[in-house]
Amino acid sequence: MTENNKPTALIMIFGATGDLAKRKLFPSIYRLFQKEKINKFAVVGVARRPLTNEEFQTSVKDSILTFGHAEEKVDEFISHFHYHSHDVSSSESYLQLKDIAEQLDGQYQLEGNRIFYLAMAPEFFGTIAEQIKAQGLSDTAGYKRLVIEKPFGHSFETAQQLNEQIRTAFAEDEIYRIDHYLGKEMVQNIEVIRFSNALFEPLWNNRYISNIQVTSSETLGVEERGRYYETSGALRDMVQNHLLQMVALLAMEPPIALTTEEIRSEKVRALRSLRPMKVDEVNQYFVRGQYGEGTIDGQMLPAYRNEHNVNPESNTETYVAGKLMIDNFRWAGVPFYIRTGKRMDVKSTNIVVQFKDIPMNLYYKTEETLNPNLLVINI
């Protein structure tokens, strides 16, 4: 820590020319700078593309003006950004990166604090972590952190293998596996709605709730992300992270304390209660789909298979709907419906908790239709 207890850090962003960095990371760092949450810092953008520092800083400037609504101290902010054209498999490239890190460490008085943010294809995560360790980039007097964006592996086995790789270079408490959906204010408020509300928590069980629906729909297609999406699809892009995180928050038992460890422990207990399905049962619980060509606002848009960098015979799903059953005492018999898709008619993320009908319908003999009681949380 430095004067005024503001943290210092050298932030290395692997994949600094990608969409995530431009839309999310650069504007987020700018907001920390604008709010004076960070004082002495430097950012090294790491990517394959050959760029000069000036070209990279111009790209960062465009990013924070477009997505960060930057207004003040823009030139001062981008002066903290530096660029390194990098080959993730080359030991020499990491040694060059180490030299840059040590130079910036002294220039900005960063006390050896380093954050390695991997905003790139997951097949490189293990290699980068091992090279960071092998070439001495993590040998520093300050703290070190490894931040990984989803998806985390392609299966249970590859996730285990990836964990083993990164744990050779970083301790578990130095590793952050990021799901940026959890940063949304309304997602964080699920805990408040559940555990601080005397009206809802007593009703939060199978005695009163008929079903819970979690929906995340986008009007956009895959845009320029066809190469990534072909290896991911809606299941890996949305279901196994964002949607399951929301299901876990909705289904978990109240933790004994609102700490990282206790919340994670209760989430894991809820996920362990998910009913497993056999291969021949999958079609009873899940459907997958793919968007075709169509028109939005008078503009003709291509089908998924005709998008850039997509296999014309691709079977990658852009839409998934499924039913999850949680077989524990609280949720037995209550289906959790999840849906996500691209090129949908509206962009929305919401949770609908549908309560059971009251035992005696006083309106039964009238012509009125009594709709079920719903709690709708828009995110």
C-alpha positions in Angstrom: 0.0 0.0 0.0 1.1 3.6 -0.6 0.3 7.0 0.9 -3.4 7.5 1.6 -3.7 3.7 1.6 -4.3 3.6 -2.1 -3.2 0.3 -3.7 -0.4 0.3 -6.3 -0.2 -2.3 -9.0 1.3 -3.2 -12.3 -1.6 -4.6 -14.3 -0.7 -6.9 -17.2 -3.6 -7.6 -19.5 -3.1 -10.6 -21.8 -5.4 -10.1 -24.7 -5.3 -6.3 -24.6 -6.5 -5.9 -28.1 -9.7 -7.9 -27.6 -13.3 -7.0 -27.1 -13.3 -7.6 -23.3 -10.4 -5.3 -22.7 -11.9 -2.5 -24.8 -15.5 -2.8 -23.5 -14.9 -3.6 -19.9 -11.4 -3.6 -18.6 -10.0 -0.2 -19.8 -13.2 1.7 -18.8 -13.2 -0.1 -15.4 -9.6 0.9 -14.7 -10.4 4.5 -15.8 -13.3 4.7 -13.3 -10.9 3.6 -10.5 -8.5 6.3 -11.6 -11.3 8.9 -11.9 -12.5 8.1 -8.4 -8.9 8.2 -7.1 -9.1 4.5 -6.0 -5.7 3.9 -7.6 -2.8 6.2 -7.3 0.5 4.8 -8.6 -0.2 2.2 -11.3 0.8 1.1 -14.8 -0.8 -1.1 -17.3 1.0 -3.3 -19.8 -1.2 -4.4 -22.7 0.0 -7.8 -24.0 -1.2 -9.3 -27.4 0.1 -10.8 -30.6 -0.7 -7.7 -32.8 2.4 -5.5 -33.4 1.6 -2.0 -32.0 3.6 0.9 -30.8 2.9 2.4 -27.3 1.3 5.4 -29.1 -1.1 3.2 -31.1 -2.1 1.3 -28.1 -2.7 4.4 -26.0 -4.9 5.7 -28.9 -6.9 2.5 -28.7 -7.3 2.8 -25.0 -8.4 6.5 -25.4 -11.1 5.4 -27.9 -12.2 2.7 -25.5 -12.7 5.0 -22.5 -14.3 7.8 -24.5 -16.8 5.3 -26.1 -17.5 2.9 -23.2 -16.3 4.8 -20.2 -17.8 8.2 -20.9 -14.4 9.7 -20.0 -14.3 13.5 -19.6 -11.3 14.4 -17.5 -7.6 13.6 -17.2 -7.8 11.4 -20.3 -4.3 12.0 -21.5 -2.9 11.6 -18.0 -4.7 8.3 -17.7 -3.5 6.8 -21.0 0.1 7.8 -20.3 0.1 4.9 -17.8 -0.4 2.4 -20.6 2.3 0.5 -22.3 2.3 -2.3 -24.9 4.2 -5.5 -25.5 3.8 -7.6 -28.7 3.8 -11.1 -27.3 4.1 -14.8 -28.2 2.5 -16.8 -25.4 4.7 -19.8 -26.1 8.0 -18.0 -26.3 10.2 -17.9 -23.2 12.1 -15.0 -24.7 8.9 -12.9 -24.9 8.2 -13.4 -21.2 11.8 -12.3 -20.4 11.2 -9.1 -22.4 8.0 -8.7 -20.4 9.9 -9.1 -17.2 12.3 -6.3 -18.2 9.4 -4.0 -19.0 7.8 -4.9 -15.6 10.9 -4.1 -13.6 11.4 -0.8 -15.5 7.8 0.3 -14.8 8.0 -0.9 -11.2 10.8 1.6 -10.6 9.3 4.3 -12.7 5.9 4.3 -11.0 7.1 3.0 -7.5 4.7 0.0 -7.6 6.4 -1.9 -4.8 6.4 -5.1 -6.8 2.7 -5.6 -6.9 1.5 -7.4 -10.0 -1.8 -8.4 -11.4 -1.9 -10.8 -14.4 -5.3 -10.5 -16.1 -5.9 -13.3 -18.8 -8.6 -11.9 -21.1 -8.0 -14.3 -23.9 -8.6 -17.8 -25.2 -8.7 -20.3 -22.3 -6.4 -22.8 -24.0 -3.5 -20.4 -23.2 -4.3 -20.0 -19.5 -2.1 -22.9 -18.3 0.8 -22.0 -20.6 0.8 -18.4 -19.5 0.7 -19.2 -15.8 3.5 -21.7 -16.1 5.7 -19.3 -18.1 5.0 -16.4 -15.7 6.4 -18.7 -13.0 9.3 -20.1 -15.0 10.6 -16.8 -16.3 10.5 -15.1 -12.9 7.6 -12.6 -13.6 6.0 -13.7 -10.3 9.2 -13.4 -8.3 8.4 -10.1 -6.7 8.5 -8.5 -3.3 4.9 -7.3 -3.5 1.7 -9.3 -4.0 0.8 -11.2 -7.2 -2.6 -12.1 -8.5 -3.8 -14.2 -11.5 -7.2 -13.2 -12.8 -9.0 -15.6 -15.3 -12.0 -14.8 -17.3 -14.4 -17.7 -18.2 -14.7 -20.2 -19.8 -12.6 -22.2 -17.5 -11.8 -25.4 -19.5 -14.1 -27.3 -21.8 -15.1 -30.1 -19.4 -14.6 -31.2 -15.9 -11.4 -33.0 -16.8 -9.9 -30.0 -18.6 -10.9 -27.7 -15.7 -9.1 -30.0 -13.3 -6.0 -30.0 -15.5 -6.1 -26.2 -15.8 -6.4 -25.9 -12.0 -3.3 -28.1 -11.6 -1.3 -26.0 -14.1 -2.1 -22.6 -12.6 -1.6 -23.9 -9.0 2.0 -24.7 -9.8 2.6 -21.0 -10.3 0.1 -19.3 -8.0 -1.4 -20.2 -4.6 -5.2 -20.7 -4.4 -5.7 -17.4 -2.6 -3.8 -15.6 -5.4 -6.2 -16.9 -8.1 -9.3 -15.1 -9.1 -11.8 -16.8 -11.5 -13.9 -14.0 -12.6 -17.6 -14.0 -13.5 -18.4 -10.4 -14.4 -22.2 -11.1 -14.0 -21.7 -11.2 -10.3 -20.6 -7.5 -10.4 -24.1 -6.4 -11.5 -25.8 -4.6 -8.7 -29.1 -6.5 -9.0 -27.3 -9.9 -8.9 -25.7 -8.8 -5.7 -29.1 -7.7 -4.4 -30.4 -11.2 -4.7 -28.8 -11.9 -1.3 -30.4 -8.8 0.2 -33.8 -9.7 -1.2 -33.5 -13.2 0.2 -31.7 -12.9 3.6 -32.7 -9.4 4.7 -36.4 -9.5 3.9 -38.8 -10.9 6.5 -41.5 -11.1 3.8 -39.7 -13.3 1.3 -37.3 -15.6 3.1 -40.1 -17.6 5.0 -41.7 -18.2 1.5 -38.5 -19.2 -0.2 -39.1 -23.0 -0.5 -41.2 -25.6 -2.3 -44.2 -25.1 0.0 -44.9 -21.7 -1.6 -42.9 -21.5 -4.8 -44.1 -23.2 -8.0 -41.1 -22.6 -10.2 -38.2 -20.1 -10.8 -37.2 -18.8 -14.2 -33.9 -17.3 -15.1 -33.7 -15.7 -18.5 -30.8 -13.8 -20.3 -31.6 -12.8 -23.9 -29.6 -10.7 -26.4 -30.7 -9.0 -29.6 -27.1 -9.1 -30.9 -25.7 -12.0 -32.9 -22.1 -13.2 -32.5 -20.8 -10.1 -34.3 -17.0 -10.4 -34.7 -16.7 -13.2 -32.1 -17.4 -16.1 -34.4 -14.1 -17.9 -33.9 -14.5 -17.8 -30.1 -18.2 -18.7 -30.2 -17.6 -21.7 -32.3 -15.5 -23.2 -29.5 -18.0 -22.1 -26.8 -21.6 -21.9 -27.8 -24.4 -20.7 -25.5 -23.8 -23.5 -23.0 -20.2 -22.6 -22.2 -20.6 -18.8 -22.9 -23.6 -18.3 -20.6 -25.1 -21.4 -18.9 -22.2 -23.0 -17.0 -21.1 -19.7 -15.5 -23.6 -16.7 -15.4 -26.9 -18.6 -15.3 -25.7 -21.3 -12.8 -24.3 -18.6 -10.6 -27.7 -17.0 -10.4 -29.4 -20.3 -9.8 -26.9 -21.0 -7.0 -27.6 -17.6 -5.4 -31.4 -18.2 -5.6 -31.2 -21.8 -4.3 -28.4 -21.7 -1.6 -29.1 -21.9 2.1 -28.4 -18.8 4.2 -24.7 -18.7 4.9 -23.5 -18.3 8.5 -21.7 -15.1 7.5 -21.5 -13.0 4.3 -17.9 -13.9 3.6 -16.4 -15.2 0.4 -15.7 -18.6 1.9 -19.2 -19.1 3.5 -21.1 -17.9 0.4 -19.0 -20.2 -1.8 -19.6 -23.1 0.5 -23.4 -22.7 0.4 -23.3 -22.3 -3.4 -21.4 -25.5 -3.8 -23.9 -27.3 -1.6 -26.8 -26.1 -3.8 -25.0 -27.1 -7.0 -24.2 -30.6 -5.5 -27.9 -31.0 -5.1 -28.6 -30.6 -8.8 -30.2 -33.7 -10.2 -27.8 -35.5 -12.5 -29.2 -36.6 -15.9 -28.2 -39.6 -18.0 -27.3 -39.1 -21.6 -30.6 -40.5 -22.8 -32.5 -38.1 -20.5 -30.9 -34.8 -21.8 -33.6 -34.2 -24.4 -36.2 -34.3 -21.6 -34.5 -31.5 -19.8 -32.8 -29.3 -22.5 -33.3 -27.9 -25.9 -30.8 -26.2 -28.1 -31.2 -23.9 -31.1 -29.4 -21.7 -33.6 -30.6 -18.4 -35.1 -31.4 -18.2 -38.8 -31.4 -15.1 -41.0 -34.0 -12.4 -40.5 -34.7 -8.7 -40.4 -34.3 -6.2 -37.6 -35.3 -2.5 -38.2 -35.4 -3.2 -41.9 -31.9 -4.6 -42.0 -31.3 -8.1 -43.3 -29.1 -10.1 -40.9 -27.3 -13.4 -41.6 -28.0 -16.7 -40.0 -25.4 -17.9 -37.5 -23.9 -20.3 -40.0 -23.2 -17.4 -42.3 -21.5 -15.2 -39.7 -17.8 -14.4 -40.1 -15.4 -17.2 -38.9 -18.3 -19.7 -38.4 -18.4 -23.1 -39.9 -21.2 -23.2 -42.6 -22.2 -26.6 -41.2 -21.8 -25.6 -37.5 -23.9 -27.3 -34.9 -22.9 -24.8 -32.2 -25.9 -23.7 -30.2 -26.8 -20.0 -29.9 -30.0 -20.7 -27.8 -30.4 -23.0 -24.8 -33.4 -23.6 -22.6 -33.4 -26.1 -19.8 -35.0 -27.4 -16.7 -32.9 -28.0 -13.6 -34.2 -29.9 -10.5 -32.6 -29.4 -7.1 -33.1 -32.5 -5.0 -32.8 -31.2 -1.4 -35.3 -30.5 1.4 -36.0 -26.9 0.4 -36.4 -27.3 -3.4 -37.7 -30.8 -4.0 -40.2 -30.7 -6.8 -39.5 -27.1 -7.8 -38.1 -26.7 -11.4 -35.6 -24.0 -12.2 -36.0 -23.0 -15.8 -33.0 -21.3 -17.5 -33.0 -19.7 -21.0 -30.4 -17.8 -22.9 -30.0 -16.9 -26.6 -28.7 -14.5 -29.2 -30.8 -12.6 -31.8 -33.8 -12.7 -29.5 -36.6 -10.2 -29.9 -35.7 -8.2 -26.7 -32.5 -7.8 -24.6 -33.2 -8.7 -21.0 -31.9 -10.5 -18.0 -34.5 -11.3 -15.4 -35.5 -13.7 -12.7 -39.2 -14.7 -12.2 -40.2 -16.4 -9.0 -43.7 -17.9 -9.5 -45.6 -18.6 -6.4 -48.2 -21.4 -6.1 -51.9 -20.7 -6.4 -53.7 -20.1 -3.2 -55.6 -23.2 -1.9 -59.1 -21.6 -2.4 -59.7 -19.4 -5.4 -62.5 -17.0 -4.4 -62.7 -15.8 -8.0 -63.3 -19.4 -9.4 -67.0 -18.7 -10.0 -66.4 -15.4 -11.7 -65.2 -14.8 -15.3 -62.0 -13.3 -14.2 -58.7 -15.2 -14.8 -56.6 -15.2 -11.7 -52.9 -15.0 -12.7 -50.2 -16.4 -10.4 -48.3 -14.2 -8.0 -44.9 -13.4 -9.4 -41.8 -11.8 -8.0 -39.8 -10.3 -11.0 -36.2 -9.2 -10.6 -34.8 -7.3 -13.6 -31.1 -7.2 -13.9 
